[in-house]
Amino acid sequence: MQPENRSGDQEKRSFIEEARRGQIVAAAIVTIAEIGYAKASFVQIARRAGISPGLITYHFARREELMKQVMLTVHNSMDQALTARTEGSESYCAALRGLIEGFVHYCAEHPAELIAISQIAAAARDAEAARTWAEEQNATALAELEDMFREGQEAGEFRDFAPRVMAVSVMAAMEATPAELMARPGTDVTAYANELADIFELAVRRA
């Protein structure tokens, strides 16, 4: 019986630790969004999380580790949202629309997260691992989008064009979305998402 109990206790501790790490990451996102990356110290993050700074260092020995976890958490959250929009799409055009519209809506619904990862990506110090990881993720996303365009062409759904150029163009348009929505808070998000998706659907589909 004892080994089973110890195993159960270990699982419980792991769950609690993961919950605490999630709490710290959420507080880090809010802190960066409110006061900026440079001022987002462990003390400031702990204040918003309602915990001691020492508890943060127990889970994240260095600031850079926490910043990388913020990047990972936000990207995972975004991936889940976009997968929900694109999974089971009946065509390549539908998948492209789901990707673009899903990204626009994610940006509108998670402004603090987008501010946090953009500031981390632009940070001059303490975020090298996070920036490197983000760059690798962006390169992977670009390659996957390029592959989707190529597959759509092979299936006869997309017209002839350079998949790499189109993928770069779509990524650039999506990356411009957070700043546009923040600069114009009154934007009709659904209309914006539909218009952006229309532009690229018309650009890629076979006449």
matplotlib code that plots the C-alpha trace (Angstrom):
import matplotlib.pyplot as plt

x = [0.0, 2.8, 4.3, 0.8, 0.3, 3.6, 2.9, -0.4, 1.2, 3.8, 1.2, -0.7, 2.5, 3.2, -0.4, 0.0, 3.4, 2.0, -0.8, 1.6, 3.8, 0.7, -0.2, 3.2, 3.2, -0.3, 1.0, 4.1, 1.9, -0.2, 2.8, 4.6, 1.4, 0.9, 4.4, 6.6, 9.2, 12.1, 10.2, 8.6, 10.8, 10.2, 9.0, 6.4, 5.3, 5.0, 2.9, 0.4, 0.4, -0.1, 2.9, 6.5, 9.3, 11.1, 8.3, 8.9, 12.6, 11.7, 9.9, 12.0, 15.6, 16.3, 14.1, 15.0, 13.4, 10.2, 10.2, 10.6, 7.7, 5.6, 6.4, 5.7, 2.4, 1.1, 2.1, 0.5, -2.7, -2.7, -2.0, -5.0, -7.2, -6.1, -6.3, -9.9, -10.6, -8.9, -9.2, -11.6, -11.6, -13.2, -10.8, -7.5, -9.3, -11.4, -8.3, -6.6, -9.7, -9.9, -6.2, -6.5, -9.8, -8.8, -5.6, -7.4, -9.9, -7.2, -5.4, -8.6, -9.3, -5.8, -4.2, -2.1, -0.6, 0.3, 1.9, 3.9, 5.4, 6.1, 8.0, 9.9, 10.9, 12.2, 14.0, 17.8, 18.6, 17.5, 15.4, 17.8, 16.4, 12.8, 13.7, 15.5, 12.6, 10.1, 12.2, 12.2, 8.5, 7.9, 10.2, 8.2, 4.9, 6.1, 7.3, 4.0, 2.1, 4.3, 3.6, -0.1, 0.0, 2.0, -0.4, -3.3, -1.7, -1.1, -4.7, -5.8, -7.5, -4.9, -3.6, 0.0, 2.1, 5.3, 4.3, 7.1, 6.2, 2.5, 3.4, 5.6, 2.8, 0.2, 2.5, 3.3, -0.3, -1.1, 1.8, 0.5, -2.9, -2.1, -0.8, -3.7, -6.3, -4.5, -4.2, -7.9, -9.8, -13.2, -12.4, -15.1, -13.0, -15.2, -15.3, -11.6, -11.0, -13.4, -11.8, -8.3, -9.3, -11.1, -7.9, -5.9, -8.6, -9.0, -5.2, -4.7, -7.7, -8.0, -10.3]
y = [0.0, 2.5, 2.6, 3.3, 6.1, 7.6, 7.4, 9.2, 11.9, 12.5, 12.9, 15.3, 17.3, 17.5, 18.7, 21.4, 22.4, 22.7, 24.8, 27.1, 27.5, 28.3, 31.0, 32.5, 32.5, 34.2, 36.8, 37.4, 38.0, 40.6, 42.3, 42.6, 43.9, 46.5, 47.8, 46.5, 43.8, 45.8, 46.4, 43.0, 41.8, 38.7, 41.1, 42.7, 39.4, 38.0, 40.9, 40.3, 36.6, 37.1, 35.0, 35.6, 36.2, 33.2, 31.0, 32.1, 31.3, 27.8, 27.1, 29.3, 29.7, 32.5, 35.2, 33.8, 30.5, 32.2, 34.2, 31.1, 29.5, 32.5, 32.1, 28.4, 28.9, 31.5, 29.7, 26.5, 28.4, 29.9, 26.5, 25.0, 27.9, 27.7, 23.9, 24.2, 26.5, 24.4, 20.8, 18.9, 21.6, 20.3, 22.1, 23.9, 27.2, 26.5, 25.6, 28.9, 30.9, 29.1, 29.9, 33.6, 34.2, 32.2, 34.2, 37.5, 36.5, 35.1, 38.4, 40.3, 38.0, 37.8, 41.3, 40.8, 37.6, 39.2, 42.2, 40.0, 37.8, 40.7, 42.5, 39.3, 38.8, 42.4, 42.3, 43.0, 41.0, 38.0, 36.5, 34.9, 31.4, 32.7, 34.6, 31.6, 29.4, 31.8, 32.2, 28.4, 28.2, 31.0, 29.2, 26.0, 27.7, 29.3, 26.0, 24.3, 27.1, 26.8, 23.1, 23.6, 25.9, 23.4, 20.6, 22.8, 23.3, 19.6, 18.9, 21.4, 23.7, 26.6, 28.4, 28.5, 30.8, 30.7, 28.9, 30.5, 34.1, 33.5, 32.0, 34.9, 37.3, 35.6, 35.5, 39.2, 40.2, 38.1, 39.5, 43.1, 42.3, 42.7, 46.2, 47.2, 46.0, 47.7, 50.9, 50.8, 49.2, 49.9, 47.6, 45.2, 42.0, 39.7, 42.0, 42.4, 38.7, 38.0, 40.7, 39.4, 35.9, 37.0, 38.7, 35.6, 33.2, 35.3, 35.4, 31.6, 29.9, 28.7, 30.9]
z = [0.0, 0.8, -2.7, -4.1, -1.7, -2.4, -6.1, -5.6, -3.5, -6.2, -8.8, -6.6, -6.0, -9.7, -10.3, -7.7, -9.0, -12.6, -11.3, -9.5, -12.5, -14.5, -12.0, -12.2, -16.0, -16.0, -13.6, -15.7, -18.8, -16.9, -15.5, -18.8, -20.5, -17.7, -17.0, -19.7, -20.0, -18.5, -15.3, -15.0, -12.1, -9.9, -7.2, -9.5, -10.9, -7.4, -6.3, -9.0, -8.3, -4.6, -3.7, -2.5, -5.0, -3.5, -4.7, -8.3, -8.0, -6.7, -10.0, -12.3, -11.2, -13.8, -15.4, -18.8, -17.9, -17.0, -20.2, -22.3, -20.5, -21.2, -24.9, -24.8, -22.9, -25.3, -28.4, -27.1, -26.4, -29.8, -31.5, -29.7, -30.8, -34.4, -34.5, -33.3, -36.3, -39.0, -37.9, -40.1, -42.8, -46.0, -48.4, -48.4, -48.8, -45.8, -43.8, -44.8, -43.9, -40.5, -39.9, -40.7, -39.0, -36.0, -35.6, -35.8, -33.2, -30.9, -31.1, -30.2, -27.3, -25.8, -26.1, -22.9, -24.2, -27.6, -25.8, -23.6, -26.3, -28.6, -25.8, -24.9, -28.6, -28.8, -25.4, -25.6, -22.5, -20.4, -23.2, -25.6, -25.1, -25.5, -28.7, -30.2, -29.4, -30.9, -34.1, -34.4, -34.0, -36.6, -39.0, -38.5, -39.0, -42.2, -43.5, -42.7, -44.4, -47.5, -47.5, -47.3, -50.3, -52.3, -51.4, -52.4, -55.7, -56.2, -55.4, -58.1, -55.6, -55.7, -58.8, -59.7, -57.5, -55.4, -52.2, -50.2, -51.3, -50.4, -47.1, -46.2, -47.2, -45.1, -42.1, -42.5, -42.7, -39.6, -37.7, -38.4, -36.9, -33.2, -33.6, -35.8, -33.3, -30.4, -32.3, -33.3, -30.4, -32.1, -35.0, -36.0, -35.4, -37.3, -40.4, -40.2, -40.0, -42.9, -45.1, -44.5, -45.2, -48.4, -49.6, -49.4, -50.5, -53.7, -54.1, -54.0, -55.3, -58.9, -61.0]

ax = plt.figure().add_subplot(projection="3d")
ax.plot(x, y, z, "-o")
ax.set_aspect("equal")
plt.show()
